[in-house]
Amino acid sequence: MSEEQKRLARWRLVLGNGTEELLGSACNDFDKECDKALSFLYDREYGNSRNVRHSDQGSLEQSQLTIPDWINKIHELFPRKTIERIERDAIERYQIEEMVTNLEVLNRVEPNQTLLKAVLRTKHLMNQEVLAIARQLVRKVIEQLMEKLARKVKNPFIGTINRRRSFQKNAKNFDVKTTIKRNLKNYNLEEKKIYIKEPYFHSRVHQQVDKWQIIILVDESGSMLDSVIHSAVTAAIFFGIKSIKTHLCLFDTSVVDISSDCADPVETIMKVQLGGGTDIAQALKYAYSLINNPRRTIIILITDFYEGGSLQSLFSITKQLIESGVTLLGLAALDEEANPRYDHTTAARMVTLGAHVAAMTPGELAEWVAKKVL
């Protein structure tokens, strides 16, 4: 796009609908999304908001935005200062009170991840009464996620089968293959049946895990919201595995250790302050200060690898951790559909230093950790 086209596109967004003939229509998908998001709010200036869902009546227009959809959309499209201005206009200028004050709307809305993200992005604007209701909605969504993910995360740590023979005879431990093999001599050719004279059973034991440390570092920059939500839930499940000592830290340009809230992902998530810069090196340095035994420590760094600080410092602390014996796993940011988004160049450099980098769902992460500690 030429500079002239960019200038016209900016004026098109500023002036809004009605300028297509003079300035042309939005020229790409990104501009169209920006135009739709701005129109949702600023068309109210003319007593019209073509994107607002006023009623349940049918429409031939393209899909309409709801308040939670719109909040999430502006956070995806615009820089932080612009978002602050848009949100302020929404509340002060256009009195979109349902955003932060309408208890009736919050009470009747169906809890889901879209709403959860919208609450997290606007909780700083809520009064205490609304915040209390919003917290209840957050808890409902988190409980749904916990129920969905708990089995996937815990399964790799549940007792595994020991192939030694056991004399405890129960159906769960029945060894079908060994029983058939050892009783083949009792096969009746005429009846075509195997008569089981001696059944065999596995010994099912719970493998005890030596105390390992798992330090989870979560980037809370604006693009990381989906990862923050899943990280908080995953950390809470790890916290419930008594053989593992779990730490959870959020970071942007500073580091906040919220390990004391690890058991309650709702408290964890409500402390998230999205936005700001990113200093991955500083987060890794803090993690280094928590380590008891490097060779029994896994640092899980969940980030998009877009380092806002010194890359040299990042690579230096990465090398120091690896050489000490720490297992460092860098997890690329995942969106709600589990699609990875990250800086491949920085991630690749960390791999050459000995770090592991991957894109994993919480269940895949649990399996990876279990292979290391069991």
N, C-alpha and C positions, 0 to 999 in steps of 0.2 A: 504494500500500500504506500502510495506517495505521500509526502508531507501535506500536500494540498487535500488529498482525500482524508487524511487523518484530521486535519483542521475542520473540514466540513462535517465529518462524523461527530466530532466533539460538539459543534454547534447544533447538530441534529439532536443530540442527547440533551443539550441544555434547553433548547427551545421546544422540544417535544412534538406531539402530533400536529399536523396541519402545515408542516414545513417541507413535506416530501417533494412537492412540485418545485420548490426553490432550491432545496439542498440535496434532494435525492433521498431514497429510503436507506435504512440501515444496510450496509454492504456485506456483512458477514454474520455468522451465527452468534458470535460473541456480542456484537453491537445490538443484535436483535434481542438477546437476553437482557442486556443492560437497559434497552429501551422499554421492554416490558416491565422490568422491575421498577424503573422510575415512573412509568405511567401509572402503575398500581397506586402510587402515593400522590404524585403531583398532578394527575388529571383531576383531582379533587379541587384544584384551584379554579377550575372552570365548571364546577358542579357536576363533574362526570368522572367516573372511574371505571373504564370498560373492563378491567380485570377483576373487580371485586365481586365476590359471590354474594349477592344480595338475597337470593332466595333459592328454592329448590327447583325452579322452573327450568325447562330444557333450554339449550342454547346451541347454535351452530358454530359459535366461536371456538377457537382452539382452547385447550384446557385452561381453566381459570385458576388463579392463585388463591390460596387461603393465607391467613396471617402467618402461621408457622412456616408454610412454604416460602412466603415472601421474605421472612426474616433470614432463613437459611440461604436464600438466593442472593440477597445483597451481601452477605458475608462471603460468599463464593466469588462475587463479581468485582467488588470494590475494595480499595485500600482502607486501612483502619480509620483515618481521619474523615474520609467520605462517609463511612458507615456511621460514625458518631453523629455527623451532621444530619444524615437521613433519619436516623432513629430519633434524634431530638425534634426534627420537623414533624415526624409522625405523631409524637406525643403532644408537643406544645402547640404546633400550628394546626394540625388536622385532627387532634383529639381522638386518635385511634386508641381509645382506652382499653379495648379488649386485649391489646398487646401486653399490658402490664397490670391492669387494675380490675378487669371484669371477672369477678369471682364466678359468676354464672357460666361464662364461657369455659373457664378452666374446669368447673365442676362437671360439665356435660361432655367435654371433649374426650375422645377415645385415646388412651395412652398409647403412644408409639414412639419410635426412634426419631421421627421427624419433629414431633412435639418436644421430645427430650432435648434435642439439639437447640431448638428455638428457645427453650427455657434457660439452658446454659448460656446462651448468647445474650439474653436480656435480663438475667437475674439481678444484675446490678441496678436495674431501673425499677425493680418491684418494691412495693411497701411490704411490711412484715406480714400482714394478713394474707396478701396474695402469695408471698414467698412460701408461707406455710402450706398452702394448697399446692403450689408448684412442687414443693418437696415431696408431697404425697404422690403426685403424678410420676416424678422421677423414680420413687421407690417402686411403683408398680411396674414401670418399664424395666428397671434393673432386676426385679424379681423374675420377670419373664426371661431375661437374658441369662440369669443365673441358672434357672431351670433348664434352659436350652444347652448351656455350655458345661454345666457341672460334671455330667457324666463323661463328656468327651475329655475334659481335663483330668479328672480323677482316675479314669480307667487304667491308664498306663502305670499307675502307682499301686493298683490293687494287687493282692497276692497272686503270684504266677504259679503255674503247675510245675511240680518237681516230678521228674520221670521215674523216680525210685518207687518201688512197689509199696503199697500201703495195705494194712489189714483192716482199715476202717472202711466198712462196706456200706457206701451210700451211692445213690444214683449220680450225684454230681461228680464223683471221683471215678466212675466206671471207665475202665480202659478198654474200649471196644477192640482196637487193633490187636493188642497183646492177647486178649481173651480168645479171639478167633484163631490167631496163629497157634497158640498153645493147645487149643482143643480140636485142631483139624484131625487129629488121630481118632477123634470120636465121631467122624462124619459117617452117616448112614446112607449108603448108596441107594438103597431101595426107597427110602423115605425122603432122600435128598434134604436131610437136615443135619445140623451140627448139634450134638448134645453137649451142653456146657456142664462139665463136671467140676471145673475149678475156675471161677471168675477172677479177674485181676482188676486192681484199682490203683489209681495214681495217689501219691501223697501230695496234698495241696497245702503249701506252706506260704506264709506271708514273709516276703523278703524285707528285712529291716534295712533301712537306708541310713548310712552314716550321716551325721549332721552336715548338711551342705548349706551354703549361703546362696540365695538367689537375690540379686540386686536388680530391680527393674527401674530403668530410667525412662521417663516418658516426656517427650517433647510436647509442650502445650502451645506451640504456635498455632495461629488461626486455622491452618490447613489440616491439623492433626486431630480434629474432634472425634471422628469415628474411631481412630486408634486409641484415644484417651479413654473412651467409654469401654471398649473391649479390654483394655489393659487393666482398668480398675476392677472389672469383674474377674479377670483371670488371676490378678494378684490376690484377690479375696479368697479364691478357691485354693491357690497355692498356700495361702496363709493357714488354711484349715488342715494342711498336711503337716502333722506335727514333727515329722522327721526333717523338715526343711525350714530354715530360718529365712523368712522373706522380708525384704525391704522394698518400699515403693517411694520413688522420688519424682516430682514434677520439675521441669526446668524450662526456662526461656533464656534470659540473660542472667538469671539467678537460679538457685536450686532450693526447692522446698521439700523437706523430708516429711512425708505423711504416713510413715510406717505405722504410727500409733492408730491410724484410722483404717488400716489395711483390711481389717475384718468386716468393715462396713463400706462397701463401694459407693453407697449413696453419699456418705460424708466425704469420701474421696472426691467424687465427681463435683459436688457442690463447692469444693475449694478450687476448682480449676479456674484460672484467669486466662482466657484465650487471648492470643495476640502477643505483640512484643517481638523482640529479636530472638536469636537462637545462639547459644554458646554451648556446643556439644562438649568441647574440651573441658570446660569448667565442671560439667556434670560428671564426666568420667573421673576427674580429679577428686570430686567429692566421693564417688563410689570407691575409689582407691583407699580413702581414709576409713571406710567401713569394714574393710576386709580383715578377717581373722586368719584364715588359711587360704592362700591364693590357689592352691591346687584343688581345693574343694569349694571354689567360688565360681559362680556363673553370673556374669553381668549381661543383662538383656537390655539393649539400647534400642528403644522404639522411636524412630525419627524419620524424617524425609531426607536426611543427610545434607541439607542445605545449611552449611555452617556460616553463621554470621560473624564469628570471631576469627582467630588466626588458624588457618589450616595447618601451619607448621606445629602449633601447640597441640592440635587435635591428633596429628600423626605421631607426635612425640609421646603423648600420654598413652596412645594406643599401643605403641611399641613397648613402653614400660610395663603395661598391664600384661601383655602377652609373654614377655620375657620373665615375668614373676611367676607365671604358671596359671594365671587366670584364664578361664574360657570366656571369650567375649563374642556375643552373638548380636549382630546388628539386624534389627527387623525393619524392613521398609514399611513406610506408612501404607495402610490399606484403607480404601474407602468402604462404604457400606456393602458394595458388591464384591469386596475382597480383591479389588484391582490395585496393584502396587503403584505408588507414585514416589519417586525419590531421585536424588542426584547420583547418577550411575558412576560418574568420574570419582567423586569422593569415596563412595562405597567400594569401588574397585581398588583404590589405593589402600584402604583399610584391610582389604582381603590380602593384598600382597604382604602386609605386615603381620598376618597371622589371624586376623579376625574372621569370623564366619558372618556372612551376610545372606539373608534370605527373605522371602515374603511368605509368611505363614499365618494360617488361621489359629485361633487359640487352641484348638484340638491338636493341630500339627505341632505347635510349640510345646505342648505338654508331652507329646510322644518324643520329641527331640530331647527335652530335659530329662525324661525318664531314662533314655538310653545312656545319658551321661552319668546319672547318679545311682542307677540300680546295678 
